Amino acid sequence: MVTLRRVRDADAFMLYRWWRHVETTRFNPVPHPALTWDEHVEWFISNYGNPFWFVGESDGEAVGVVRLDDASDGRWISIAVAPEHRGRGHGRDLIRLATNRMAGVLAKIHELNVASRKAFEAAGYRQIRAERPWLVYESPS
């Protein structure tokens, strides 16, 4: 069972490691060069106050991260599952826990990212439009 807790200072390196993993960056909707550690720390600090930024844990071990960000065109969700914990349904659990009873949350998923598409669909999201190569999904109402 996955539970959520707020991101902590001590998570900075773990998140840096996950976000630099090739399977995490391959389908990133915002292409960017790999951040240096110092750039990551600066980004981490600037986002630390986000009240919707959580680490998912299972049996006391971190398995993924989920964040909700408000933008002019809606509330967007992003997730990353730890490389060593992929394929176990943790992505679906992170999505469900973070957006429980929140209608209209949006996700942008690369059309070739089958694992993410399945996780969001299993969490009840449905595709509402295509912006090739991206698909936009929305949480249930």
Salt bridges, closest charged atoms under 4 A:
ASP11 OD2 - ARG5 NH1 2.85
GLU23 OE1 - ARG26 NH2 2.77
GLU57 OE2 - ARG5 NE 2.73
GLU61 OE2 - HIS85 NE2 3.08
ASP69 OD2 - ARG67 NE 2.69
ASP70 OD1 - ARG75 NE 2.69
GLU84 OE2 - ARG17 NH2 3.51
ASP93 OD1 - ARG92 NH2 3.04
GLU111 OE1 - ARG132 NH1 3.18
GLU131 OE1 - LYS108 NZ 3.69
GLU131 OE2 - ARG129 NE 2.73
GLU138 OE1 - ARG126 NH2 3.68
